[in-house]
Amino acid sequence: MPLKRFLPLEKLGLRWDGVGLMAGVDEAGRGPLAGPVVAAAVILNDLEPIKGLNDSKALTARARDRLFDEIRGRALCCSIGQASVEEIDALNILQATMLAMRRAVEGLRLKPHMVLVDGNRLPGLQLPAQAIVKGDSKVRAISAASIVAKVHRDRLCLALHEAHPHYGFDGHKGYPTASHLAALQTHGACAAHRRSFGPVRKVLERLST
């Protein structure tokens, strides 16, 4: 795989002088029908650069696992935040995602001077922050956060699979694949399913009639 070339921060139009610590934030799990939405916040150590960072979706599972361990071991600090299925159903997935991101930032051991968030929306933070569209392919710290969030959530799905093997969470990770939808029709929803999501809601309505 060719080396990923990230943009210099000064080319991102940041309202920041570059002084102090910068945290990257990204999420995983907005689209699935089950499980929590997970966010990660990472402050990298410029003195210990990590090779191979990229948008988590562009990496193999093996590469993500390797980088997850390297990020956790070499970053200045790293934090993971979640919003539960119950919070997703109560708030909606966008607000639950913002909540998970805020929890991730607030969980950092060190306080960043700037927070860069993947996407076009910002969670409510008491810190200077900027949203960057496709930030996971432009900013190293956001790329690292995308990997940490993705690997952590995938591992949660493996635990879900052990508890509910007939849904196949180890394969589709909760996304609405044909096999997952078929399992929903056959078995109904389990406690990990998001009741507010259309395919799950329709199954529950069918079973209640």
Buried (B, 14 or more C-beta within 10 A) or exposed (E): EEEBEBEEBEEBEBEBEEEEBBBBBBBBBBEBBBBBBBBBBBBBEEEEEBEBBBBBEBBEEEBBBBBBEBBBEBBBBBBBBBBBBEBBBEBEBEBBBBBBBBBBBBBBEEBBBBBBBBBEEBBEBEEBBBBBEEBBBBBBBBBBBBBBBBBBBBEBBEEBBEEBEEBBBBEBBBBBBEEBBEBBEEEEBBEBBBBBBEBBBEBBEEEEE
